[in-house]
Amino acid sequence: MSDATQTAIRAYPQHRARRKTPKPFAGIERSTDPALRSGPDYRAIAASSEFHALRRKVITFVFPMTALFLLWYLGYVLLAAYRTEFMATPVFGEINIGLLLGLGQFLSTVLITTAYVRFSERFVDPRIDELRAEVDAAQAVPDVGGERL
């Protein structure tokens, strides 16, 4: 860097001051300085027992449903690959077992999706709304001397 450039940089101290405060990226504050942060304390939320209970509830629904669907799909693929005579068995007219089981794949996808939406609307979404309200209420209370009012 030339002497003229260095002199120009030193002549504008706001240039250096601007670098000390990082700009938010898409509204997200990336600073590690607690005074510059805004928004919920995600680490505290993730460490809370309520969040862990909610997460456990979602996992106990999602993992068994995923395993069930994958077994059902794998069973269909294995039948189609190794039991072609069984899959070609006519049920009525030109409709065979393979076609019915294939349509059953689509039907089971719709049923699992519907079950998850209902589960989420009944159990997950209301609890998330409660957690958000608790976090918003905790942030609205001013912190004086390390104690909440």
Steps between C-alpha positions, in 0.01 A plus 500: 500500500640838406568784743221704339247223563608458862477875554151504345387218729639677807327819391158331528475348851134410444625238254667309784214564743253351256693172495470456876122463479405220260205562275202269532465252218138465385384630837712252695747647745824301480680683775626324809462821699192451724427874489456484122279191491129521449230236495438191710774318686497183292759324713291549812190378319680191370629425851156528663314193622182610317684499168645154569155365590355642178787362296459156659128504417569581135771234476272232648254570218735562207747212537246215527296641210813534288612145584153364425486674163853391402421138588178517301685653202790251522249214520330625185830528313614154612167344400519670160858377450479143632133397501394612155249217462329605825495867396356402158207314657181652359249633753229608257532562128840649414557616860762289681646492852809699394288786372290506817808497723655778288188712544516411869840673512340827393210452738732427794700816422183710518389327823837547670511866396146555631587326827807721545306819428236404756766405755679829443183709524385327821823460694800677348369836377320597824810421705721699264265796537528467880881487484508807276272690738722403796813616317336826393378563856847428641658743254244771580596498870796734556811356659621714791813396687484142377152442648173485312224733614 
